[in-house]
Amino acid sequence: MTAYLLRRLVSLSLSLVAASLVVFLVMEVVPGDPASFMMGINADPAAVAALRTQLGLDEPLPWRYLGWVWGMVQGDFGISYTYRVPVSELVAERIAISLPLTLYALALSTLIAFPAGIIAAARRNSAADLSVMGATQLGVAIPNFWFAMMLVLVFAINLRWFSAGGFPGWDEGFWQAMKALTLPAIALALPQASILARVMRSSLIDTLDEDFMRTARAKGLTRKQALWRHAVRNALIPVLTIIGLQFSFLLAGGIIIENVFYLPGLGRLVFQAITQRDLIVVRSVVILLVFAVIVVTFLVDLAYAAADPRLRRRRA
């Protein structure tokens, strides 16, 4: 197990280095000069050149890359071109909203998908199965931004149970903050729950047809006992993969929902930084998201090994 963990950590580190190089180079070839954008169209060329020097944009490319990487290793992501504050402060402020929203949405998705997928698989081709599959097909087809606006219309405008948007801040109290995140989390969770339920159903049906399930039944276990003791655990491998991918997607891809609900999260920060040519913010946030994806993938691999020890022995 130790050798397996070390190999995975080395692979994680190499992937992160490669990703940082790709992200840096992609940001460099994006057209437009941040200094010119900040100074305006009619700016004095000498002033633009001075600002480029101040921002370190006139240094050789390799030195800029190494300086950026070394700064990140030390926790210094640089200074935002637009806001003139450390990028780490901007990211910390925004991720305090995006991360709880992601975890909230993922928890809702899992709580909905697991029972739905298990019921559909256990009662294959029944009315319950057809109902779950129809509901999940609808959940995948409905655009989440449209669903978000319907939630606002019903629960914020008509019923007045929730606010239509904005975030009061964690200083106003945990429950007030979570209440503000509830409608966005539901809007994000619906399509993810639909996908996860379908994967859970498919994986569980395949597992129920395995020989070891027939052996379990032959030893005297009821269908329900065999389902919960053996089938569900063995069906978790593809489900864990989808959960890991969904976490990364929700953390990085909530920009539309954040804009619908006016949430000052990480997605809106990246969107604003792109429009303002604040490339150091875009670069730093993207590499942090890449790091999150790699770490989640590593944790999913560990979950594989915990769910099925045969995988751990095979990779050791």
DRENGU-667470 format. One record per residue (C-alpha): x, y, z; residue number from 1; chain. Coordinates in Angstrom, 1 decimal. Layout:
<bapa <X, Y, Z>, NUM, 'A'>
...
# end
This chain:
<bapa <0.0, 0.0, 0.0>, 1, 'A'>
<bapa <2.9, 2.4, 0.8>, 2, 'A'>
<bapa <4.4, 1.8, -2.7>, 3, 'A'>
<bapa <1.1, 2.4, -4.3>, 4, 'A'>
<bapa <0.6, 5.7, -2.4>, 5, 'A'>
<bapa <4.1, 6.8, -3.4>, 6, 'A'>
<bapa <3.6, 6.1, -7.1>, 7, 'A'>
<bapa <0.3, 7.9, -7.0>, 8, 'A'>
<bapa <1.9, 10.9, -5.3>, 9, 'A'>
<bapa <4.7, 11.0, -7.9>, 10, 'A'>
<bapa <2.2, 10.8, -10.7>, 11, 'A'>
<bapa <0.2, 13.6, -9.1>, 12, 'A'>
<bapa <3.3, 15.8, -8.9>, 13, 'A'>
<bapa <4.3, 15.3, -12.5>, 14, 'A'>
<bapa <0.7, 15.9, -13.7>, 15, 'A'>
<bapa <0.6, 19.2, -11.7>, 16, 'A'>
<bapa <4.0, 20.4, -13.2>, 17, 'A'>
<bapa <2.8, 19.6, -16.7>, 18, 'A'>
<bapa <-0.5, 21.3, -16.1>, 19, 'A'>
<bapa <1.2, 24.4, -14.8>, 20, 'A'>
<bapa <3.4, 24.6, -17.9>, 21, 'A'>
<bapa <0.4, 24.2, -20.2>, 22, 'A'>
<bapa <-1.7, 26.8, -18.3>, 23, 'A'>
<bapa <1.2, 29.3, -18.3>, 24, 'A'>
<bapa <1.9, 29.0, -22.0>, 25, 'A'>
<bapa <-1.8, 29.1, -23.0>, 26, 'A'>
<bapa <-2.2, 32.4, -21.0>, 27, 'A'>
<bapa <0.9, 33.8, -22.7>, 28, 'A'>
<bapa <-0.5, 33.2, -26.3>, 29, 'A'>
<bapa <-3.9, 34.7, -25.5>, 30, 'A'>
<bapa <-4.0, 38.0, -27.6>, 31, 'A'>
<bapa <-3.9, 41.3, -25.8>, 32, 'A'>
<bapa <-1.6, 43.0, -23.4>, 33, 'A'>
<bapa <-2.7, 43.4, -19.8>, 34, 'A'>
<bapa <-0.7, 46.7, -19.4>, 35, 'A'>
<bapa <-2.3, 48.2, -22.5>, 36, 'A'>
<bapa <-5.8, 47.1, -21.3>, 37, 'A'>
<bapa <-5.2, 48.7, -17.9>, 38, 'A'>
<bapa <-3.9, 52.0, -19.2>, 39, 'A'>
<bapa <-6.5, 52.4, -21.9>, 40, 'A'>
<bapa <-6.4, 52.8, -25.7>, 41, 'A'>
<bapa <-5.0, 56.3, -25.7>, 42, 'A'>
<bapa <-2.3, 55.7, -23.1>, 43, 'A'>
<bapa <1.2, 57.0, -23.4>, 44, 'A'>
<bapa <3.5, 54.2, -24.7>, 45, 'A'>
<bapa <6.1, 55.1, -22.1>, 46, 'A'>
<bapa <3.6, 54.7, -19.4>, 47, 'A'>
<bapa <2.5, 51.4, -20.8>, 48, 'A'>
<bapa <6.2, 50.3, -20.9>, 49, 'A'>
<bapa <6.7, 51.4, -17.3>, 50, 'A'>
<bapa <3.7, 49.5, -16.2>, 51, 'A'>
<bapa <4.9, 46.3, -18.0>, 52, 'A'>
<bapa <8.2, 46.6, -16.2>, 53, 'A'>
<bapa <6.3, 47.1, -12.9>, 54, 'A'>
<bapa <4.2, 44.0, -13.5>, 55, 'A'>
<bapa <7.2, 42.0, -14.6>, 56, 'A'>
<bapa <5.8, 41.4, -18.1>, 57, 'A'>
<bapa <9.0, 42.4, -19.9>, 58, 'A'>
<bapa <11.1, 39.6, -18.3>, 59, 'A'>
<bapa <12.1, 36.5, -20.3>, 60, 'A'>
<bapa <9.3, 33.8, -20.5>, 61, 'A'>
<bapa <11.2, 31.1, -18.6>, 62, 'A'>
<bapa <12.0, 33.4, -15.7>, 63, 'A'>
<bapa <8.4, 34.5, -15.5>, 64, 'A'>
<bapa <7.3, 30.9, -15.4>, 65, 'A'>
<bapa <9.8, 29.9, -12.7>, 66, 'A'>
<bapa <9.0, 33.0, -10.7>, 67, 'A'>
<bapa <5.3, 32.2, -10.9>, 68, 'A'>
<bapa <5.8, 28.5, -9.8>, 69, 'A'>
<bapa <8.2, 29.4, -7.0>, 70, 'A'>
<bapa <5.8, 32.0, -5.8>, 71, 'A'>
<bapa <2.9, 29.5, -5.7>, 72, 'A'>
<bapa <5.1, 27.0, -3.8>, 73, 'A'>
<bapa <5.6, 29.7, -1.2>, 74, 'A'>
<bapa <1.9, 30.6, -1.2>, 75, 'A'>
<bapa <2.4, 33.8, -3.2>, 76, 'A'>
<bapa <0.2, 33.9, -6.3>, 77, 'A'>
<bapa <1.2, 37.4, -7.3>, 78, 'A'>
<bapa <-0.8, 40.7, -7.3>, 79, 'A'>
<bapa <-4.0, 41.1, -9.3>, 80, 'A'>
<bapa <-3.5, 43.5, -12.3>, 81, 'A'>
<bapa <-7.0, 44.9, -11.8>, 82, 'A'>
<bapa <-7.7, 44.8, -8.1>, 83, 'A'>
<bapa <-4.1, 45.5, -7.0>, 84, 'A'>
<bapa <-4.4, 43.1, -4.1>, 85, 'A'>
<bapa <-2.8, 39.6, -3.6>, 86, 'A'>
<bapa <-4.4, 37.0, -5.7>, 87, 'A'>
<bapa <-4.4, 34.6, -2.7>, 88, 'A'>
<bapa <-6.8, 37.0, -0.9>, 89, 'A'>
<bapa <-9.2, 37.2, -3.8>, 90, 'A'>
<bapa <-9.2, 33.4, -4.2>, 91, 'A'>
<bapa <-9.7, 32.8, -0.4>, 92, 'A'>
<bapa <-12.6, 35.3, -0.4>, 93, 'A'>
<bapa <-14.3, 33.6, -3.3>, 94, 'A'>
<bapa <-13.6, 30.0, -2.6>, 95, 'A'>
<bapa <-15.2, 30.5, 0.8>, 96, 'A'>
<bapa <-18.5, 30.6, -1.2>, 97, 'A'>
<bapa <-17.7, 28.3, -4.1>, 98, 'A'>
<bapa <-16.4, 25.4, -2.0>, 99, 'A'>
<bapa <-19.4, 25.2, 0.4>, 100, 'A'>
<bapa <-21.7, 25.5, -2.6>, 101, 'A'>
<bapa <-20.0, 22.6, -4.3>, 102, 'A'>
<bapa <-20.1, 20.4, -1.3>, 103, 'A'>
<bapa <-23.7, 21.3, -0.7>, 104, 'A'>
<bapa <-24.7, 20.5, -4.3>, 105, 'A'>
<bapa <-22.7, 17.3, -4.3>, 106, 'A'>
<bapa <-24.3, 16.1, -1.0>, 107, 'A'>
<bapa <-27.8, 16.8, -2.4>, 108, 'A'>
<bapa <-26.9, 15.0, -5.6>, 109, 'A'>
<bapa <-25.6, 12.0, -3.8>, 110, 'A'>
<bapa <-28.6, 11.8, -1.4>, 111, 'A'>
<bapa <-31.0, 11.9, -4.3>, 112, 'A'>
<bapa <-29.1, 9.6, -6.7>, 113, 'A'>
<bapa <-28.2, 6.7, -4.4>, 114, 'A'>
<bapa <-31.7, 5.8, -3.3>, 115, 'A'>
<bapa <-33.1, 6.4, -6.8>, 116, 'A'>
<bapa <-30.4, 4.3, -8.5>, 117, 'A'>
<bapa <-30.7, 1.5, -6.0>, 118, 'A'>
<bapa <-34.6, 1.4, -6.2>, 119, 'A'>
<bapa <-34.5, 1.4, -10.0>, 120, 'A'>
<bapa <-31.9, -1.4, -10.2>, 121, 'A'>
<bapa <-33.7, -3.5, -7.5>, 122, 'A'>
<bapa <-37.0, -3.2, -9.3>, 123, 'A'>
<bapa <-35.8, -3.4, -12.9>, 124, 'A'>
<bapa <-38.4, -2.9, -15.6>, 125, 'A'>
<bapa <-41.1, -2.0, -13.0>, 126, 'A'>
<bapa <-43.1, 1.2, -12.7>, 127, 'A'>
<bapa <-40.6, 2.5, -10.2>, 128, 'A'>
<bapa <-37.7, 1.9, -12.5>, 129, 'A'>
<bapa <-39.4, 3.5, -15.5>, 130, 'A'>
<bapa <-40.3, 6.5, -13.3>, 131, 'A'>
<bapa <-36.8, 7.0, -12.0>, 132, 'A'>
<bapa <-35.3, 6.7, -15.6>, 133, 'A'>
<bapa <-37.9, 9.2, -16.9>, 134, 'A'>
<bapa <-37.2, 11.6, -14.1>, 135, 'A'>
<bapa <-33.4, 11.4, -14.7>, 136, 'A'>
<bapa <-33.8, 11.8, -18.4>, 137, 'A'>
<bapa <-35.7, 15.0, -17.7>, 138, 'A'>
<bapa <-33.1, 16.1, -15.2>, 139, 'A'>
<bapa <-30.3, 15.8, -17.7>, 140, 'A'>
<bapa <-32.3, 17.5, -20.4>, 141, 'A'>
<bapa <-33.4, 20.6, -18.5>, 142, 'A'>
<bapa <-30.7, 23.4, -18.6>, 143, 'A'>
<bapa <-29.7, 24.2, -15.1>, 144, 'A'>
<bapa <-29.8, 28.0, -15.6>, 145, 'A'>
<bapa <-33.5, 27.7, -16.7>, 146, 'A'>
<bapa <-34.2, 25.5, -13.6>, 147, 'A'>
<bapa <-32.4, 28.1, -11.5>, 148, 'A'>
<bapa <-34.6, 30.8, -12.8>, 149, 'A'>
<bapa <-37.7, 28.7, -12.1>, 150, 'A'>
<bapa <-36.5, 28.1, -8.5>, 151, 'A'>
<bapa <-36.1, 31.9, -8.1>, 152, 'A'>
<bapa <-39.6, 32.5, -9.5>, 153, 'A'>
<bapa <-41.3, 29.9, -7.3>, 154, 'A'>
<bapa <-39.4, 30.0, -4.0>, 155, 'A'>
<bapa <-38.0, 33.5, -4.0>, 156, 'A'>
<bapa <-40.6, 35.7, -5.7>, 157, 'A'>
<bapa <-43.9, 33.8, -5.2>, 158, 'A'>
<bapa <-43.4, 32.0, -1.9>, 159, 'A'>
<bapa <-40.7, 34.3, -0.5>, 160, 'A'>
<bapa <-39.0, 31.4, 1.3>, 161, 'A'>
<bapa <-35.5, 32.3, 0.0>, 162, 'A'>
<bapa <-33.8, 35.4, -1.3>, 163, 'A'>
<bapa <-33.6, 35.8, -5.1>, 164, 'A'>
<bapa <-29.8, 36.2, -5.0>, 165, 'A'>
<bapa <-26.7, 37.6, -3.3>, 166, 'A'>
<bapa <-24.8, 36.2, -0.4>, 167, 'A'>
<bapa <-25.0, 37.7, 3.1>, 168, 'A'>
<bapa <-21.6, 36.4, 4.2>, 169, 'A'>
<bapa <-20.7, 33.9, 6.8>, 170, 'A'>
<bapa <-20.5, 36.7, 9.5>, 171, 'A'>
<bapa <-24.3, 36.8, 9.3>, 172, 'A'>
<bapa <-24.6, 33.3, 10.6>, 173, 'A'>
<bapa <-24.1, 29.8, 9.3>, 174, 'A'>
<bapa <-27.8, 29.1, 8.6>, 175, 'A'>
<bapa <-28.4, 32.4, 6.9>, 176, 'A'>
<bapa <-25.4, 31.7, 4.6>, 177, 'A'>
<bapa <-26.6, 28.1, 3.9>, 178, 'A'>
<bapa <-30.1, 29.4, 3.2>, 179, 'A'>
<bapa <-28.6, 31.7, 0.5>, 180, 'A'>
<bapa <-26.8, 28.8, -1.1>, 181, 'A'>
<bapa <-29.8, 26.4, -1.0>, 182, 'A'>
<bapa <-31.4, 27.4, -4.3>, 183, 'A'>
<bapa <-28.1, 27.5, -6.2>, 184, 'A'>
<bapa <-27.1, 24.1, -4.8>, 185, 'A'>
<bapa <-30.4, 22.6, -5.9>, 186, 'A'>
<bapa <-30.0, 24.0, -9.4>, 187, 'A'>
<bapa <-26.5, 22.5, -9.6>, 188, 'A'>
<bapa <-27.5, 19.2, -8.0>, 189, 'A'>
<bapa <-30.4, 18.3, -10.3>, 190, 'A'>
<bapa <-28.5, 17.3, -13.5>, 191, 'A'>
<bapa <-25.7, 15.8, -11.5>, 192, 'A'>
<bapa <-28.1, 13.6, -9.5>, 193, 'A'>
<bapa <-29.7, 12.5, -12.7>, 194, 'A'>
<bapa <-26.4, 11.4, -14.1>, 195, 'A'>
<bapa <-25.3, 9.7, -10.9>, 196, 'A'>
<bapa <-28.6, 7.8, -10.5>, 197, 'A'>
<bapa <-28.3, 6.4, -14.0>, 198, 'A'>
<bapa <-24.7, 5.3, -13.4>, 199, 'A'>
<bapa <-25.7, 3.8, -10.1>, 200, 'A'>
<bapa <-28.5, 1.8, -11.7>, 201, 'A'>
<bapa <-26.4, 0.5, -14.6>, 202, 'A'>
<bapa <-23.5, -0.5, -12.3>, 203, 'A'>
<bapa <-25.8, -2.2, -9.8>, 204, 'A'>
<bapa <-27.7, -4.1, -12.5>, 205, 'A'>
<bapa <-24.4, -5.5, -13.9>, 206, 'A'>
<bapa <-23.4, -6.5, -10.3>, 207, 'A'>
<bapa <-26.7, -8.2, -9.6>, 208, 'A'>
<bapa <-26.0, -10.5, -12.6>, 209, 'A'>
<bapa <-22.6, -11.6, -11.3>, 210, 'A'>
<bapa <-22.0, -15.2, -10.2>, 211, 'A'>
<bapa <-21.1, -14.2, -6.6>, 212, 'A'>
<bapa <-24.6, -12.8, -6.2>, 213, 'A'>
<bapa <-26.2, -16.1, -7.2>, 214, 'A'>
<bapa <-23.9, -17.8, -4.8>, 215, 'A'>
<bapa <-25.0, -15.4, -2.0>, 216, 'A'>
<bapa <-28.6, -16.2, -2.8>, 217, 'A'>
<bapa <-27.9, -19.9, -2.8>, 218, 'A'>
<bapa <-26.4, -19.6, 0.7>, 219, 'A'>
<bapa <-29.7, -18.4, 2.0>, 220, 'A'>
<bapa <-29.5, -14.6, 1.8>, 221, 'A'>
<bapa <-32.7, -12.8, 0.7>, 222, 'A'>
<bapa <-32.5, -10.6, -2.4>, 223, 'A'>
<bapa <-32.6, -7.5, -0.2>, 224, 'A'>
<bapa <-29.8, -8.8, 2.0>, 225, 'A'>
<bapa <-27.6, -9.8, -1.0>, 226, 'A'>
<bapa <-28.2, -6.4, -2.5>, 227, 'A'>
<bapa <-27.1, -4.4, 0.5>, 228, 'A'>
<bapa <-24.3, -6.7, 1.8>, 229, 'A'>
<bapa <-22.6, -7.4, -1.6>, 230, 'A'>
<bapa <-24.0, -5.7, -4.6>, 231, 'A'>
<bapa <-24.0, -2.0, -3.5>, 232, 'A'>
<bapa <-20.4, -2.1, -2.4>, 233, 'A'>
<bapa <-19.2, -3.8, -5.6>, 234, 'A'>
<bapa <-21.1, -1.4, -7.7>, 235, 'A'>
<bapa <-19.4, 1.7, -6.2>, 236, 'A'>
<bapa <-16.3, 1.8, -8.5>, 237, 'A'>
<bapa <-17.8, 3.7, -11.4>, 238, 'A'>
<bapa <-20.1, 5.7, -9.1>, 239, 'A'>
<bapa <-17.0, 7.0, -7.2>, 240, 'A'>
<bapa <-15.5, 8.0, -10.5>, 241, 'A'>
<bapa <-18.5, 10.1, -11.4>, 242, 'A'>
<bapa <-18.7, 11.7, -7.9>, 243, 'A'>
<bapa <-15.0, 12.7, -8.2>, 244, 'A'>
<bapa <-15.6, 14.2, -11.7>, 245, 'A'>
<bapa <-18.8, 16.0, -10.4>, 246, 'A'>
<bapa <-16.9, 17.6, -7.6>, 247, 'A'>
<bapa <-14.4, 19.1, -10.0>, 248, 'A'>
<bapa <-17.1, 20.2, -12.4>, 249, 'A'>
<bapa <-19.2, 21.8, -9.7>, 250, 'A'>
<bapa <-16.2, 23.7, -8.3>, 251, 'A'>
<bapa <-15.0, 25.0, -11.6>, 252, 'A'>
<bapa <-18.2, 25.1, -13.6>, 253, 'A'>
<bapa <-20.7, 26.9, -11.4>, 254, 'A'>
<bapa <-20.1, 30.2, -13.2>, 255, 'A'>
<bapa <-23.6, 30.3, -14.8>, 256, 'A'>
<bapa <-25.4, 29.6, -11.6>, 257, 'A'>
<bapa <-23.2, 32.1, -9.7>, 258, 'A'>
<bapa <-24.2, 34.7, -12.2>, 259, 'A'>
<bapa <-28.0, 33.8, -12.0>, 260, 'A'>
<bapa <-27.9, 34.2, -8.2>, 261, 'A'>
<bapa <-25.3, 37.0, -8.0>, 262, 'A'>
<bapa <-22.9, 34.9, -5.9>, 263, 'A'>
<bapa <-19.4, 36.3, -5.7>, 264, 'A'>
<bapa <-17.8, 32.9, -6.1>, 265, 'A'>
<bapa <-14.7, 31.5, -7.9>, 266, 'A'>
<bapa <-16.5, 31.2, -11.2>, 267, 'A'>
<bapa <-17.5, 34.9, -11.4>, 268, 'A'>
<bapa <-14.0, 35.8, -10.4>, 269, 'A'>
<bapa <-12.5, 33.9, -13.4>, 270, 'A'>
<bapa <-15.1, 35.4, -15.7>, 271, 'A'>
<bapa <-14.4, 38.9, -14.6>, 272, 'A'>
<bapa <-10.7, 38.4, -14.7>, 273, 'A'>
<bapa <-10.9, 37.2, -18.3>, 274, 'A'>
<bapa <-12.9, 40.2, -19.4>, 275, 'A'>
<bapa <-10.5, 42.5, -17.6>, 276, 'A'>
<bapa <-7.4, 40.7, -19.0>, 277, 'A'>
<bapa <-6.3, 40.0, -15.4>, 278, 'A'>
<bapa <-4.3, 37.0, -16.6>, 279, 'A'>
<bapa <-2.4, 36.4, -13.3>, 280, 'A'>
<bapa <-5.8, 35.8, -11.6>, 281, 'A'>
<bapa <-7.0, 33.5, -14.4>, 282, 'A'>
<bapa <-3.7, 31.6, -14.4>, 283, 'A'>
<bapa <-3.6, 31.1, -10.6>, 284, 'A'>
<bapa <-7.3, 30.1, -10.3>, 285, 'A'>
<bapa <-7.0, 27.6, -13.2>, 286, 'A'>
<bapa <-4.0, 25.9, -11.7>, 287, 'A'>
<bapa <-5.7, 25.7, -8.3>, 288, 'A'>
<bapa <-8.7, 24.1, -10.0>, 289, 'A'>
<bapa <-6.3, 21.7, -11.8>, 290, 'A'>
<bapa <-4.7, 20.9, -8.4>, 291, 'A'>
<bapa <-8.2, 20.2, -6.9>, 292, 'A'>
<bapa <-9.0, 17.9, -9.8>, 293, 'A'>
<bapa <-5.7, 16.0, -9.4>, 294, 'A'>
<bapa <-6.2, 15.7, -5.6>, 295, 'A'>
<bapa <-9.8, 14.5, -6.0>, 296, 'A'>
<bapa <-8.6, 11.9, -8.5>, 297, 'A'>
<bapa <-6.0, 10.7, -6.0>, 298, 'A'>
<bapa <-8.7, 10.4, -3.3>, 299, 'A'>
<bapa <-11.0, 8.5, -5.6>, 300, 'A'>
<bapa <-8.2, 6.1, -6.3>, 301, 'A'>
<bapa <-7.8, 5.6, -2.6>, 302, 'A'>
<bapa <-11.6, 5.0, -2.3>, 303, 'A'>
<bapa <-11.3, 2.4, -5.1>, 304, 'A'>
<bapa <-8.7, 0.5, -3.0>, 305, 'A'>
<bapa <-10.9, 0.8, 0.1>, 306, 'A'>
<bapa <-14.0, -0.4, -1.8>, 307, 'A'>
<bapa <-12.2, -3.2, -3.6>, 308, 'A'>
<bapa <-8.9, -4.5, -2.1>, 309, 'A'>
<bapa <-8.2, -6.5, -5.3>, 310, 'A'>
<bapa <-7.5, -3.2, -7.0>, 311, 'A'>
<bapa <-4.9, -2.3, -4.4>, 312, 'A'>
<bapa <-3.2, -5.6, -4.7>, 313, 'A'>
<bapa <-3.3, -5.4, -8.5>, 314, 'A'>
<bapa <-1.6, -1.9, -8.5>, 315, 'A'>
<bapa <0.9, -2.6, -5.7>, 316, 'A'>
# end
